[in-house]
Amino acid sequence: MLAGTSRPTPFTFLMIELASGEGCEGVAEAARRLELATGDIQGAAEAIQRAGSPAR
């Protein structure tokens, strides 16, 4: 976590998500989860950009 905050950083979240305790038991599963997360992040970024763009 960042100093002085109670929120996990994206890196901390990623490390927790890829832990064996979370059911991530190998490289293939880690890669699958990273691909899903990448898609989710790109979708969120696109939605934020659309929300900030003036209507046409």
mmCIF entry with sequence, helices, sheets and N, C-alpha, C, O atoms, coordinates in Angstrom:
data_MODEL
# 
_entry.id   MODEL 
# 
_entity.id                         1 
_entity.type                       polymer 
_entity.pdbx_number_of_molecules   1 
# 
_entity_poly.entity_id                      1 
_entity_poly.type                           'polypeptide(L)' 
_entity_poly.nstd_linkage                   no 
_entity_poly.nstd_monomer                   no 
_entity_poly.pdbx_seq_one_letter_code       MLAGTSRPTPFTFLMIELASGEGCEGVAEAARRLELATGDIQGAAEAIQRAGSPAR 
_entity_poly.pdbx_seq_one_letter_code_can   MLAGTSRPTPFTFLMIELASGEGCEGVAEAARRLELATGDIQGAAEAIQRAGSPAR 
_entity_poly.pdbx_strand_id                 A 
# 
loop_
_entity_poly_seq.entity_id 
_entity_poly_seq.num 
_entity_poly_seq.mon_id 
_entity_poly_seq.hetero 
1 1  MET n 
1 2  LEU n 
1 3  ALA n 
1 4  GLY n 
1 5  THR n 
1 6  SER n 
1 7  ARG n 
1 8  PRO n 
1 9  THR n 
1 10 PRO n 
1 11 PHE n 
1 12 THR n 
1 13 PHE n 
1 14 LEU n 
1 15 MET n 
1 16 ILE n 
1 17 GLU n 
1 18 LEU n 
1 19 ALA n 
1 20 SER n 
1 21 GLY n 
1 22 GLU n 
1 23 GLY n 
1 24 CYS n 
1 25 GLU n 
1 26 GLY n 
1 27 VAL n 
1 28 ALA n 
1 29 GLU n 
1 30 ALA n 
1 31 ALA n 
1 32 ARG n 
1 33 ARG n 
1 34 LEU n 
1 35 GLU n 
1 36 LEU n 
1 37 ALA n 
1 38 THR n 
1 39 GLY n 
1 40 ASP n 
1 41 ILE n 
1 42 GLN n 
1 43 GLY n 
1 44 ALA n 
1 45 ALA n 
1 46 GLU n 
1 47 ALA n 
1 48 ILE n 
1 49 GLN n 
1 50 ARG n 
1 51 ALA n 
1 52 GLY n 
1 53 SER n 
1 54 PRO n 
1 55 ALA n 
1 56 ARG n 
# 
_struct_asym.id          A 
_struct_asym.entity_id   1 
# 
loop_
_struct_conf.conf_type_id 
_struct_conf.id 
_struct_conf.pdbx_PDB_helix_id 
_struct_conf.beg_label_comp_id 
_struct_conf.beg_label_asym_id 
_struct_conf.beg_label_seq_id 
_struct_conf.pdbx_beg_PDB_ins_code 
_struct_conf.end_label_comp_id 
_struct_conf.end_label_asym_id 
_struct_conf.end_label_seq_id 
_struct_conf.pdbx_end_PDB_ins_code 
_struct_conf.beg_auth_comp_id 
_struct_conf.beg_auth_asym_id 
_struct_conf.beg_auth_seq_id 
_struct_conf.end_auth_comp_id 
_struct_conf.end_auth_asym_id 
_struct_conf.end_auth_seq_id 
_struct_conf.pdbx_PDB_helix_class 
_struct_conf.details 
_struct_conf.pdbx_PDB_helix_length 
HELX_P HELX_P1 AA1 PRO A 10 ? GLU A 17 ? PRO A 10 GLU A 17 1 ? 8  
HELX_P HELX_P2 AA2 SER A 20 ? GLU A 22 ? SER A 20 GLU A 22 5 ? 3  
HELX_P HELX_P3 AA3 VAL A 27 ? GLY A 52 ? VAL A 27 GLY A 52 1 ? 26 
# 
_struct_conf_type.id          HELX_P 
_struct_conf_type.criteria    ? 
_struct_conf_type.reference   ? 
# 
loop_
_atom_site.group_PDB 
_atom_site.id 
_atom_site.type_symbol 
_atom_site.label_atom_id 
_atom_site.label_alt_id 
_atom_site.label_comp_id 
_atom_site.label_asym_id 
_atom_site.label_entity_id 
_atom_site.label_seq_id 
_atom_site.pdbx_PDB_ins_code 
_atom_site.Cartn_x 
_atom_site.Cartn_y 
_atom_site.Cartn_z 
_atom_site.occupancy 
_atom_site.B_iso_or_equiv 
_atom_site.pdbx_formal_charge 
_atom_site.auth_seq_id 
_atom_site.auth_comp_id 
_atom_site.auth_asym_id 
_atom_site.auth_atom_id 
_atom_site.pdbx_PDB_model_num 
ATOM 1   N N  . MET A 1 1  ? 0.829   -1.186  0.000   1.00 0.00 ? 1  MET A N  1 
ATOM 2   C CA . MET A 1 1  ? 0.000   0.000   0.000   1.00 0.00 ? 1  MET A CA 1 
ATOM 3   C C  . MET A 1 1  ? 0.870   1.245   0.000   1.00 0.00 ? 1  MET A C  1 
ATOM 4   O O  . MET A 1 1  ? 2.014   1.230   0.454   1.00 0.00 ? 1  MET A O  1 
ATOM 5   N N  . LEU A 1 2  ? 0.301   2.313   -0.517  1.00 0.00 ? 2  LEU A N  1 
ATOM 6   C CA . LEU A 1 2  ? 1.013   3.575   -0.497  1.00 0.00 ? 2  LEU A CA 1 
ATOM 7   C C  . LEU A 1 2  ? 1.119   4.066   0.936   1.00 0.00 ? 2  LEU A C  1 
ATOM 8   O O  . LEU A 1 2  ? 0.207   3.866   1.738   1.00 0.00 ? 2  LEU A O  1 
ATOM 9   N N  . ALA A 1 3  ? 2.217   4.699   1.249   1.00 0.00 ? 3  ALA A N  1 
ATOM 10  C CA . ALA A 1 3  ? 2.405   5.227   2.589   1.00 0.00 ? 3  ALA A CA 1 
ATOM 11  C C  . ALA A 1 3  ? 1.285   6.202   2.923   1.00 0.00 ? 3  ALA A C  1 
ATOM 12  O O  . ALA A 1 3  ? 0.978   7.103   2.143   1.00 0.00 ? 3  ALA A O  1 
ATOM 13  N N  . GLY A 1 4  ? 0.687   6.014   4.078   1.00 0.00 ? 4  GLY A N  1 
ATOM 14  C CA . GLY A 1 4  ? -0.356  6.918   4.535   1.00 0.00 ? 4  GLY A CA 1 
ATOM 15  C C  . GLY A 1 4  ? -1.733  6.649   3.955   1.00 0.00 ? 4  GLY A C  1 
ATOM 16  O O  . GLY A 1 4  ? -2.655  7.432   4.181   1.00 0.00 ? 4  GLY A O  1 
ATOM 17  N N  . THR A 1 5  ? -1.896  5.552   3.207   1.00 0.00 ? 5  THR A N  1 
ATOM 18  C CA . THR A 1 5  ? -3.212  5.227   2.656   1.00 0.00 ? 5  THR A CA 1 
ATOM 19  C C  . THR A 1 5  ? -3.618  3.832   3.096   1.00 0.00 ? 5  THR A C  1 
ATOM 20  O O  . THR A 1 5  ? -2.783  3.021   3.495   1.00 0.00 ? 5  THR A O  1 
ATOM 21  N N  . SER A 1 6  ? -4.888  3.573   3.017   1.00 0.00 ? 6  SER A N  1 
ATOM 22  C CA . SER A 1 6  ? -5.377  2.241   3.352   1.00 0.00 ? 6  SER A CA 1 
ATOM 23  C C  . SER A 1 6  ? -5.814  1.483   2.108   1.00 0.00 ? 6  SER A C  1 
ATOM 24  O O  . SER A 1 6  ? -6.333  0.371   2.208   1.00 0.00 ? 6  SER A O  1 
ATOM 25  N N  . ARG A 1 7  ? -5.605  2.081   0.929   1.00 0.00 ? 7  ARG A N  1 
ATOM 26  C CA . ARG A 1 7  ? -5.989  1.429   -0.325  1.00 0.00 ? 7  ARG A CA 1 
ATOM 27  C C  . ARG A 1 7  ? -4.796  0.707   -0.924  1.00 0.00 ? 7  ARG A C  1 
ATOM 28  O O  . ARG A 1 7  ? -3.683  1.231   -0.924  1.00 0.00 ? 7  ARG A O  1 
ATOM 29  N N  . PRO A 1 8  ? -5.026  -0.498  -1.436  1.00 0.00 ? 8  PRO A N  1 
ATOM 30  C CA . PRO A 1 8  ? -3.920  -1.196  -2.094  1.00 0.00 ? 8  PRO A CA 1 
ATOM 31  C C  . PRO A 1 8  ? -3.590  -0.546  -3.433  1.00 0.00 ? 8  PRO A C  1 
ATOM 32  O O  . PRO A 1 8  ? -4.466  0.006   -4.100  1.00 0.00 ? 8  PRO A O  1 
ATOM 33  N N  . THR A 1 9  ? -2.336  -0.615  -3.813  1.00 0.00 ? 9  THR A N  1 
ATOM 34  C CA . THR A 1 9  ? -1.925  -0.120  -5.122  1.00 0.00 ? 9  THR A CA 1 
ATOM 35  C C  . THR A 1 9  ? -2.323  -1.149  -6.172  1.00 0.00 ? 9  THR A C  1 
ATOM 36  O O  . THR A 1 9  ? -2.597  -2.298  -5.824  1.00 0.00 ? 9  THR A O  1 
ATOM 37  N N  . PRO A 1 10 ? -2.361  -0.773  -7.436  1.00 0.00 ? 10 PRO A N  1 
ATOM 38  C CA . PRO A 1 10 ? -2.647  -1.758  -8.485  1.00 0.00 ? 10 PRO A CA 1 
ATOM 39  C C  . PRO A 1 10 ? -1.671  -2.936  -8.455  1.00 0.00 ? 10 PRO A C  1 
ATOM 40  O O  . PRO A 1 10 ? -2.067  -4.075  -8.701  1.00 0.00 ? 10 PRO A O  1 
ATOM 41  N N  . PHE A 1 11 ? -0.397  -2.667  -8.154  1.00 0.00 ? 11 PHE A N  1 
ATOM 42  C CA . PHE A 1 11 ? 0.584   -3.746  -8.086  1.00 0.00 ? 11 PHE A CA 1 
ATOM 43  C C  . PHE A 1 11 ? 0.236   -4.718  -6.957  1.00 0.00 ? 11 PHE A C  1 
ATOM 44  O O  . PHE A 1 11 ? 0.302   -5.934  -7.141  1.00 0.00 ? 11 PHE A O  1 
ATOM 45  N N  . THR A 1 12 ? -0.132  -4.186  -5.795  1.00 0.00 ? 12 THR A N  1 
ATOM 46  C CA . THR A 1 12 ? -0.521  -5.042  -4.667  1.00 0.00 ? 12 THR A CA 1 
ATOM 47  C C  . THR A 1 12 ? -1.729  -5.876  -5.039  1.00 0.00 ? 12 THR A C  1 
ATOM 48  O O  . THR A 1 12 ? -1.763  -7.076  -4.768  1.00 0.00 ? 12 THR A O  1 
ATOM 49  N N  . PHE A 1 13 ? -2.717  -5.255  -5.655  1.00 0.00 ? 13 PHE A N  1 
ATOM 50  C CA . PHE A 1 13 ? -3.911  -5.986  -6.078  1.00 0.00 ? 13 PHE A CA 1 
ATOM 51  C C  . PHE A 1 13 ? -3.531  -7.117  -7.031  1.00 0.00 ? 13 PHE A C  1 
ATOM 52  O O  . PHE A 1 13 ? -4.026  -8.236  -6.904  1.00 0.00 ? 13 PHE A O  1 
ATOM 53  N N  . LEU A 1 14 ? -2.656  -6.821  -7.977  1.00 0.00 ? 14 LEU A N  1 
ATOM 54  C CA . LEU A 1 14 ? -2.236  -7.821  -8.953  1.00 0.00 ? 14 LEU A CA 1 
ATOM 55  C C  . LEU A 1 14 ? -1.531  -8.987  -8.273  1.00 0.00 ? 14 LEU A C  1 
ATOM 56  O O  . LEU A 1 14 ? -1.800  -10.143 -8.598  1.00 0.00 ? 14 LEU A O  1 
ATOM 57  N N  . MET A 1 15 ? -0.653  -8.710  -7.356  1.00 0.00 ? 15 MET A N  1 
ATOM 58  C CA . MET A 1 15 ? 0.076   -9.776  -6.663  1.00 0.00 ? 15 MET A CA 1 
ATOM 59  C C  . MET A 1 15 ? -0.874  -10.646 -5.846  1.00 0.00 ? 15 MET A C  1 
ATOM 60  O O  . MET A 1 15 ? -0.700  -11.863 -5.780  1.00 0.00 ? 15 MET A O  1 
ATOM 61  N N  . ILE A 1 16 ? -1.866  -10.035 -5.230  1.00 0.00 ? 16 ILE A N  1 
ATOM 62  C CA . ILE A 1 16 ? -2.859  -10.807 -4.470  1.00 0.00 ? 16 ILE A CA 1 
ATOM 63  C C  . ILE A 1 16 ? -3.671  -11.677 -5.417  1.00 0.00 ? 16 ILE A C  1 
ATOM 64  O O  . ILE A 1 16 ? -3.896  -12.855 -5.139  1.00 0.00 ? 16 ILE A O  1 
ATOM 65  N N  . GLU A 1 17 ? -4.110  -11.108 -6.527  1.00 0.00 ? 17 GLU A N  1 
ATOM 66  C CA . GLU A 1 17 ? -4.928  -11.834 -7.497  1.00 0.00 ? 17 GLU A CA 1 
ATOM 67  C C  . GLU A 1 17 ? -4.176  -13.018 -8.102  1.00 0.00 ? 17 GLU A C  1 
ATOM 68  O O  . GLU A 1 17 ? -4.791  -14.035 -8.421  1.00 0.00 ? 17 GLU A O  1 
ATOM 69  N N  . LEU A 1 18 ? -2.875  -12.905 -8.264  1.00 0.00 ? 18 LEU A N  1 
ATOM 70  C CA . LEU A 1 18 ? -2.086  -13.973 -8.873  1.00 0.00 ? 18 LEU A CA 1 
ATOM 71  C C  . LEU A 1 18 ? -1.528  -14.962 -7.850  1.00 0.00 ? 18 LEU A C  1 
ATOM 72  O O  . LEU A 1 18 ? -0.774  -15.862 -8.217  1.00 0.00 ? 18 LEU A O  1 
ATOM 73  N N  . ALA A 1 19 ? -1.881  -14.811 -6.589  1.00 0.00 ? 19 ALA A N  1 
ATOM 74  C CA . ALA A 1 19 ? -1.390  -15.713 -5.543  1.00 0.00 ? 19 ALA A CA 1 
ATOM 75  C C  . ALA A 1 19 ? -2.056  -17.082 -5.643  1.00 0.00 ? 19 ALA A C  1 
ATOM 76  O O  . ALA A 1 19 ? -3.199  -17.202 -6.083  1.00 0.00 ? 19 ALA A O  1 
ATOM 77  N N  . SER A 1 20 ? -1.330  -18.096 -5.233  1.00 0.00 ? 20 SER A N  1 
ATOM 78  C CA . SER A 1 20 ? -1.903  -19.450 -5.258  1.00 0.00 ? 20 SER A CA 1 
ATOM 79  C C  . SER A 1 20 ? -3.111  -19.552 -4.330  1.00 0.00 ? 20 SER A C  1 
ATOM 80  O O  . SER A 1 20 ? -4.012  -20.350 -4.586  1.00 0.00 ? 20 SER A O  1 
ATOM 81  N N  . GLY A 1 21 ? -3.146  -18.763 -3.264  1.00 0.00 ? 21 GLY A N  1 
ATOM 82  C CA . GLY A 1 21 ? -4.291  -18.751 -2.355  1.00 0.00 ? 21 GLY A CA 1 
ATOM 83  C C  . GLY A 1 21 ? -5.567  -18.261 -3.018  1.00 0.00 ? 21 GLY A C  1 
ATOM 84  O O  . GLY A 1 21 ? -6.664  -18.503 -2.513  1.00 0.00 ? 21 GLY A O  1 
ATOM 85  N N  . GLU A 1 22 ? -5.434  -17.578 -4.138  1.00 0.00 ? 22 GLU A N  1 
ATOM 86  C CA . GLU A 1 22 ? -6.582  -17.097 -4.911  1.00 0.00 ? 22 GLU A CA 1 
ATOM 87  C C  . GLU A 1 22 ? -6.912  -18.053 -6.049  1.00 0.00 ? 22 GLU A C  1 
ATOM 88  O O  . GLU A 1 22 ? -7.722  -17.728 -6.917  1.00 0.00 ? 22 GLU A O  1 
ATOM 89  N N  . GLY A 1 23 ? -6.297  -19.216 -6.051  1.00 0.00 ? 23 GLY A N  1 
ATOM 90  C CA . GLY A 1 23 ? -6.595  -20.208 -7.073  1.00 0.00 ? 23 GLY A CA 1 
ATOM 91  C C  . GLY A 1 23 ? -5.766  -20.082 -8.336  1.00 0.00 ? 23 GLY A C  1 
ATOM 92  O O  . GLY A 1 23 ? -6.050  -20.747 -9.332  1.00 0.00 ? 23 GLY A O  1 
ATOM 93  N N  . CYS A 1 24 ? -4.756  -19.247 -8.311  1.00 0.00 ? 24 CYS A N  1 
ATOM 94  C CA . CYS A 1 24 ? -3.884  -19.096 -9.473  1.00 0.00 ? 24 CYS A CA 1 
ATOM 95  C C  . CYS A 1 24 ? -2.738  -20.091 -9.311  1.00 0.00 ? 24 CYS A C  1 
ATOM 96  O O  . CYS A 1 24 ? -1.787  -19.849 -8.568  1.00 0.00 ? 24 CYS A O  1 
ATOM 97  N N  . GLU A 1 25 ? -2.844  -21.192 -10.007 1.00 0.00 ? 25 GLU A N  1 
ATOM 98  C CA . GLU A 1 25 ? -1.926  -22.304 -9.772  1.00 0.00 ? 25 GLU A CA 1 
ATOM 99  C C  . GLU A 1 25 ? -0.852  -22.481 -10.828 1.00 0.00 ? 25 GLU A C  1 
ATOM 100 O O  . GLU A 1 25 ? -0.152  -23.494 -10.815 1.00 0.00 ? 25 GLU A O  1 
ATOM 101 N N  . GLY A 1 26 ? -0.695  -21.547 -11.729 1.00 0.00 ? 26 GLY A N  1 
ATOM 102 C CA . GLY A 1 26 ? 0.359   -21.727 -12.723 1.00 0.00 ? 26 GLY A CA 1 
ATOM 103 C C  . GLY A 1 26 ? 0.486   -20.539 -13.649 1.00 0.00 ? 26 GLY A C  1 
ATOM 104 O O  . GLY A 1 26 ? -0.286  -19.582 -13.585 1.00 0.00 ? 26 GLY A O  1 
ATOM 105 N N  . VAL A 1 27 ? 1.474   -20.626 -14.504 1.00 0.00 ? 27 VAL A N  1 
ATOM 106 C CA . VAL A 1 27 ? 1.776   -19.551 -15.440 1.00 0.00 ? 27 VAL A CA 1 
ATOM 107 C C  . VAL A 1 27 ? 0.624   -19.328 -16.417 1.00 0.00 ? 27 VAL A C  1 
ATOM 108 O O  . VAL A 1 27 ? 0.291   -18.186 -16.732 1.00 0.00 ? 27 VAL A O  1 
ATOM 109 N N  . ALA A 1 28 ? 0.019   -20.407 -16.894 1.00 0.00 ? 28 ALA A N  1 
ATOM 110 C CA . ALA A 1 28 ? -1.077  -20.263 -17.865 1.00 0.00 ? 28 ALA A CA 1 
ATOM 111 C C  . ALA A 1 28 ? -2.261  -19.528 -17.238 1.00 0.00 ? 28 ALA A C  1 
ATOM 112 O O  . ALA A 1 28 ? -2.874  -18.675 -17.881 1.00 0.00 ? 28 ALA A O  1 
ATOM 113 N N  . GLU A 1 29 ? -2.581  -19.853 -15.995 1.00 0.00 ? 29 GLU A N  1 
ATOM 114 C CA . GLU A 1 29 ? -3.686  -19.170 -15.312 1.00 0.00 ? 29 GLU A CA 1 
ATOM 115 C C  . GLU A 1 29 ? -3.333  -17.716 -15.038 1.00 0.00 ? 29 GLU A C  1 
ATOM 116 O O  . GLU A 1 29 ? -4.190  -16.841 -15.163 1.00 0.00 ? 29 GLU A O  1 
ATOM 117 N N  . ALA A 1 30 ? -2.094  -17.444 -14.668 1.00 0.00 ? 30 ALA A N  1 
ATOM 118 C CA . ALA A 1 30 ? -1.665  -16.063 -14.435 1.00 0.00 ? 30 ALA A CA 1 
ATOM 119 C C  . ALA A 1 30 ? -1.776  -15.255 -15.723 1.00 0.00 ? 30 ALA A C  1 
ATOM 120 O O  . ALA A 1 30 ? -2.256  -14.121 -15.705 1.00 0.00 ? 30 ALA A O  1 
ATOM 121 N N  . ALA A 1 31 ? -1.339  -15.826 -16.828 1.00 0.00 ? 31 ALA A N  1 
ATOM 122 C CA . ALA A 1 31 ? -1.417  -15.134 -18.116 1.00 0.00 ? 31 ALA A CA 1 
ATOM 123 C C  . ALA A 1 31 ? -2.869  -14.876 -18.505 1.00 0.00 ? 31 ALA A C  1 
ATOM 124 O O  . ALA A 1 31 ? -3.194  -13.802 -19.011 1.00 0.00 ? 31 ALA A O  1 
ATOM 125 N N  . ARG A 1 32 ? -3.742  -15.853 -18.274 1.00 0.00 ? 32 ARG A N  1 
ATOM 126 C CA . ARG A 1 32 ? -5.171  -15.685 -18.577 1.00 0.00 ? 32 ARG A CA 1 
ATOM 127 C C  . ARG A 1 32 ? -5.752  -14.542 -17.758 1.00 0.00 ? 32 ARG A C  1 
ATOM 128 O O  . ARG A 1 32 ? -6.481  -13.700 -18.284 1.00 0.00 ? 32 ARG A O  1 
ATOM 129 N N  . ARG A 1 33 ? -5.432  -14.515 -16.483 1.00 0.00 ? 33 ARG A N  1 
ATOM 130 C CA . ARG A 1 33 ? -5.953  -13.458 -15.610 1.00 0.00 ? 33 ARG A CA 1 
ATOM 131 C C  . ARG A 1 33 ? -5.420  -12.091 -16.018 1.00 0.00 ? 33 ARG A C  1 
ATOM 132 O O  . ARG A 1 33 ? -6.150  -11.100 -15.980 1.00 0.00 ? 33 ARG A O  1 
ATOM 133 N N  . LEU A 1 34 ? -4.145  -12.035 -16.410 1.00 0.00 ? 34 LEU A N  1 
ATOM 134 C CA . LEU A 1 34 ? -3.573  -10.760 -16.852 1.00 0.00 ? 34 LEU A CA 1 
ATOM 135 C C  . LEU A 1 34 ? -4.243  -10.271 -18.131 1.00 0.00 ? 34 LEU A C  1 
ATOM 136 O O  . LEU A 1 34 ? -4.494  -9.075  -18.280 1.00 0.00 ? 34 LEU A O  1 
ATOM 137 N N  . GLU A 1 35 ? -4.534  -11.182 -19.053 1.00 0.00 ? 35 GLU A N  1 
ATOM 138 C CA . GLU A 1 35 ? -5.232  -10.793 -20.287 1.00 0.00 ? 35 GLU A CA 1 
ATOM 139 C C  . GLU A 1 35 ? -6.618  -10.257 -19.978 1.00 0.00 ? 35 GLU A C  1 
ATOM 140 O O  . GLU A 1 35 ? -7.037  -9.255  -20.558 1.00 0.00 ? 35 GLU A O  1 
ATOM 141 N N  . LEU A 1 36 ? -7.339  -10.914 -19.065 1.00 0.00 ? 36 LEU A N  1 
ATOM 142 C CA . LEU A 1 36 ? -8.670  -10.431 -18.688 1.00 0.00 ? 36 LEU A CA 1 
ATOM 143 C C  . LEU A 1 36 ? -8.583  -9.060  -18.032 1.00 0.00 ? 36 LEU A C  1 
ATOM 144 O O  . LEU A 1 36 ? -9.372  -8.166  -18.339 1.00 0.00 ? 36 LEU A O  1 
ATOM 145 N N  . ALA A 1 37 ? -7.623  -8.900  -17.130 1.00 0.00 ? 37 ALA A N  1 
ATOM 146 C CA . ALA A 1 37 ? -7.465  -7.625  -16.439 1.00 0.00 ? 37 ALA A CA 1 
ATOM 147 C C  . ALA A 1 37 ? -7.099  -6.512  -17.415 1.00 0.00 ? 37 ALA A C  1 
ATOM 148 O O  . ALA A 1 37 ? -7.594  -5.391  -17.300 1.00 0.00 ? 37 ALA A O  1 
ATOM 149 N N  . THR A 1 38 ? -6.236  -6.823  -18.368 1.00 0.00 ? 38 THR A N  1 
ATOM 150 C CA . THR A 1 38 ? -5.840  -5.835  -19.371 1.00 0.00 ? 38 THR A CA 1 
ATOM 151 C C  . THR A 1 38 ? -7.055  -5.366  -20.169 1.00 0.00 ? 38 THR A C  1 
ATOM 152 O O  . THR A 1 38 ? -7.219  -4.171  -20.415 1.00 0.00 ? 38 THR A O  1 
ATOM 153 N N  . GLY A 1 39 ? -7.894  -6.301  -20.565 1.00 0.00 ? 39 GLY A N  1 
ATOM 154 C CA . GLY A 1 39 ? -9.114  -5.950  -21.294 1.00 0.00 ? 39 GLY A CA 1 
ATOM 155 C C  . GLY A 1 39 ? -10.048 -5.092  -20.458 1.00 0.00 ? 39 GLY A C  1 
ATOM 156 O O  . GLY A 1 39 ? -10.630 -4.129  -20.955 1.00 0.00 ? 39 GLY A O  1 
ATOM 157 N N  . ASP A 1 40 ? -10.188 -5.448  -19.182 1.00 0.00 ? 40 ASP A N  1 
ATOM 158 C CA . ASP A 1 40 ? -11.045 -4.665  -18.287 1.00 0.00 ? 40 ASP A CA 1 
ATOM 159 C C  . ASP A 1 40 ? -10.514 -3.246  -18.113 1.00 0.00 ? 40 ASP A C  1 
ATOM 160 O O  . ASP A 1 40 ? -11.280 -2.283  -18.134 1.00 0.00 ? 40 ASP A O  1 
ATOM 161 N N  . ILE A 1 41 ? -9.200  -3.123  -17.943 1.00 0.00 ? 41 ILE A N  1 
ATOM 162 C CA . ILE A 1 41 ? -8.595  -1.805  -17.762 1.00 0.00 ? 41 ILE A CA 1 
ATOM 163 C C  . ILE A 1 41 ? -8.738  -0.968  -19.027 1.00 0.00 ? 41 ILE A C  1 
ATOM 164 O O  . ILE A 1 41 ? -9.042  0.222   -18.950 1.00 0.00 ? 41 ILE A O  1 
ATOM 165 N N  . GLN A 1 42 ? -8.522  -1.576  -20.190 1.00 0.00 ? 42 GLN A N  1 
ATOM 166 C CA . GLN A 1 42 ? -8.670  -0.846  -21.450 1.00 0.00 ? 42 GLN A CA 1 
ATOM 167 C C  . GLN A 1 42 ? -10.113 -0.398  -21.637 1.00 0.00 ? 42 GLN A C  1 
ATOM 168 O O  . GLN A 1 42 ? -10.360 0.719   -22.092 1.00 0.00 ? 42 GLN A O  1 
ATOM 169 N N  . GLY A 1 43 ? -11.059 -1.248  -21.295 1.00 0.00 ? 43 GLY A N  1 
ATOM 170 C CA . GLY A 1 43 ? -12.471 -0.877  -21.397 1.00 0.00 ? 43 GLY A CA 1 
ATOM 171 C C  . GLY A 1 43 ? -12.819 0.280   -20.479 1.00 0.00 ? 43 GLY A C  1 
ATOM 172 O O  . GLY A 1 43 ? -13.561 1.184   -20.864 1.00 0.00 ? 43 GLY A O  1 
ATOM 173 N N  . ALA A 1 44 ? -12.285 0.253   -19.267 1.00 0.00 ? 44 ALA A N  1 
ATOM 174 C CA . ALA A 1 44 ? -12.538 1.347   -18.325 1.00 0.00 ? 44 ALA A CA 1 
ATOM 175 C C  . ALA A 1 44 ? -11.921 2.644   -18.825 1.00 0.00 ? 44 ALA A C  1 
ATOM 176 O O  . ALA A 1 44 ? -12.542 3.703   -18.733 1.00 0.00 ? 44 ALA A O  1 
ATOM 177 N N  . ALA A 1 45 ? -10.702 2.571   -19.356 1.00 0.00 ? 45 ALA A N  1 
ATOM 178 C CA . ALA A 1 45 ? -10.041 3.767   -19.878 1.00 0.00 ? 45 ALA A CA 1 
ATOM 179 C C  . ALA A 1 45 ? -10.834 4.356   -21.044 1.00 0.00 ? 45 ALA A C  1 
ATOM 180 O O  . ALA A 1 45 ? -10.993 5.573   -21.137 1.00 0.00 ? 45 ALA A O  1 
ATOM 181 N N  . GLU A 1 46 ? -11.328 3.498   -21.928 1.00 0.00 ? 46 GLU A N  1 
ATOM 182 C CA . GLU A 1 46 ? -12.124 3.971   -23.066 1.00 0.00 ? 46 GLU A CA 1 
ATOM 183 C C  . GLU A 1 46 ? -13.416 4.621   -22.592 1.00 0.00 ? 46 GLU A C  1 
ATOM 184 O O  . GLU A 1 46 ? -13.832 5.640   -23.143 1.00 0.00 ? 46 GLU A O  1 
ATOM 185 N N  . ALA A 1 47 ? -14.055 4.047   -21.581 1.00 0.00 ? 47 ALA A N  1 
ATOM 186 C CA . ALA A 1 47 ? -15.285 4.628   -21.047 1.00 0.00 ? 47 ALA A CA 1 
ATOM 187 C C  . ALA A 1 47 ? -15.025 6.005   -20.438 1.00 0.00 ? 47 ALA A C  1 
ATOM 188 O O  . ALA A 1 47 ? -15.828 6.924   -20.598 1.00 0.00 ? 47 ALA A O  1 
ATOM 189 N N  . ILE A 1 48 ? -13.910 6.140   -19.746 1.00 0.00 ? 48 ILE A N  1 
ATOM 190 C CA . ILE A 1 48 ? -13.549 7.435   -19.160 1.00 0.00 ? 48 ILE A CA 1 
ATOM 191 C C  . ILE A 1 48 ? -13.292 8.457   -20.257 1.00 0.00 ? 48 ILE A C  1 
ATOM 192 O O  . ILE A 1 48 ? -13.718 9.607   -20.149 1.00 0.00 ? 48 ILE A O  1 
ATOM 193 N N  . GLN A 1 49 ? -12.597 8.044   -21.313 1.00 0.00 ? 49 GLN A N  1 
ATOM 194 C CA . GLN A 1 49 ? -12.332 8.954   -22.419 1.00 0.00 ? 49 GLN A CA 1 
ATOM 195 C C  . GLN A 1 49 ? -13.627 9.370   -23.101 1.00 0.00 ? 49 GLN A C  1 
ATOM 196 O O  . GLN A 1 49 ? -13.797 10.543  -23.437 1.00 0.00 ? 49 GLN A O  1 
ATOM 197 N N  . ARG A 1 50 ? -14.548 8.423   -23.312 1.00 0.00 ? 50 ARG A N  1 
ATOM 198 C CA . ARG A 1 50 ? -15.844 8.752   -23.932 1.00 0.00 ? 50 ARG A CA 1 
ATOM 199 C C  . ARG A 1 50 ? -16.622 9.710   -23.058 1.00 0.00 ? 50 ARG A C  1 
ATOM 200 O O  . ARG A 1 50 ? -17.257 10.633  -23.567 1.00 0.00 ? 50 ARG A O  1 
ATOM 201 N N  . ALA A 1 51 ? -16.587 9.508   -21.758 1.00 0.00 ? 51 ALA A N  1 
ATOM 202 C CA . ALA A 1 51 ? -17.334 10.376  -20.843 1.00 0.00 ? 51 ALA A CA 1 
ATOM 203 C C  . ALA A 1 51 ? -16.781 11.798  -20.849 1.00 0.00 ? 51 ALA A C  1 
ATOM 204 O O  . ALA A 1 51 ? -17.517 12.757  -20.617 1.00 0.00 ? 51 ALA A O  1 
ATOM 205 N N  . GLY A 1 52 ? -15.490 11.929  -21.114 1.00 0.00 ? 52 GLY A N  1 
ATOM 206 C CA . GLY A 1 52 ? -14.866 13.257  -21.132 1.00 0.00 ? 52 GLY A CA 1 
ATOM 207 C C  . GLY A 1 52 ? -14.907 13.930  -22.475 1.00 0.00 ? 52 GLY A C  1 
ATOM 208 O O  . GLY A 1 52 ? -14.546 15.102  -22.583 1.00 0.00 ? 52 GLY A O  1 
ATOM 209 N N  . SER A 1 53 ? -15.337 13.224  -23.512 1.00 0.00 ? 53 SER A N  1 
ATOM 210 C CA . SER A 1 53 ? -15.386 13.785  -24.854 1.00 0.00 ? 53 SER A CA 1 
ATOM 211 C C  . SER A 1 53 ? -16.690 14.535  -25.057 1.00 0.00 ? 53 SER A C  1 
ATOM 212 O O  . SER A 1 53 ? -17.738 14.096  -24.583 1.00 0.00 ? 53 SER A O  1 
ATOM 213 N N  . PRO A 1 54 ? -16.640 15.663  -25.758 1.00 0.00 ? 54 PRO A N  1 
ATOM 214 C CA . PRO A 1 54 ? -17.885 16.393  -26.036 1.00 0.00 ? 54 PRO A CA 1 
ATOM 215 C C  . PRO A 1 54 ? -18.772 15.583  -26.976 1.00 0.00 ? 54 PRO A C  1 
ATOM 216 O O  . PRO A 1 54 ? -18.280 14.867  -27.848 1.00 0.00 ? 54 PRO A O  1 
ATOM 217 N N  . ALA A 1 55 ? -20.071 15.705  -26.792 1.00 0.00 ? 55 ALA A N  1 
ATOM 218 C CA . ALA A 1 55 ? -21.025 14.997  -27.654 1.00 0.00 ? 55 ALA A CA 1 
ATOM 219 C C  . ALA A 1 55 ? -20.932 15.549  -29.069 1.00 0.00 ? 55 ALA A C  1 
ATOM 220 O O  . ALA A 1 55 ? -20.698 16.740  -29.274 1.00 0.00 ? 55 ALA A O  1 
ATOM 221 N N  . ARG A 1 56 ? -21.116 14.674  -30.026 1.00 0.00 ? 56 ARG A N  1 
ATOM 222 C CA . ARG A 1 56 ? -21.051 15.098  -31.448 1.00 0.00 ? 56 ARG A CA 1 
ATOM 223 C C  . ARG A 1 56 ? -22.422 15.324  -31.990 1.00 0.00 ? 56 ARG A C  1 
ATOM 224 O O  . ARG A 1 56 ? -22.573 15.682  -33.158 1.00 0.00 ? 56 ARG A O  1 
# 
